[in-house]
């Protein structure tokens, strides 16, 4: 596996921004709308919104139709996870031009996220068959389970189980979004693969795990189990 860290522009907002206070302010008692607002603040504070050329007001305007959706149906998004504390009701996903530029926003404490998937290879990853990603600048991923039950299970076997349950595996962009807004769901020995993205030319399955106390975007082989690596899935992708 490659261990060369992909360089990012030192001037990027995701690099220069301090750690987002909102990223660690998740409140399980908050309403779905309040949780969406927290995620919006996280994207602004962490510099991800700036990657789309948006300030706080611009992102709020972009997300307004989704906010109406959350007001109407947000209470139905949650899905119980198989293992305790693996669930996330929903995540706001933004269409970032280059996911590697968003990776530094995956903060664990003061440590920025890193990627060992170079830009040339990252551009070759596409959603696998059956994974329909909305053609939208922003959408909601709902009913997420980070999949600790699949630790020490081969990704290809985990994918078969996920599909049998009528669920959908996460893509690279969705995994980065998840760790950005819910860093508490990436934990030692409870990390996760992102089986919804593949190159179609090799057996690499992207994943997010912890390395040297940083969140790392990398890959593992589809037929190699790891005791510390599960497999994330979701119920649906929703647009306004």
Secondary structure, 3 states (H helix, E strand, C coil): CCCCCCCCCCCCHHHHCCCCHHHHCCCCCCCHHHHHHHHHHHHHHCCHHHHCCCCHHHHHHHHHHHHHHHHHHHHHCCCCCCCCCCEEEEEEEECCCCHHHHHHHCCECCECCEECCCHHHHCCCEECCCCCCCCCCEEEEEEEECCHHHCCCCHHHHHHHHHHCCCEECCHHHHHHHHHHCHHHCECCEEEECCCEECCCCCEEEEEEEECCEEEEEEEECCCCCCCEEECEECEEECC
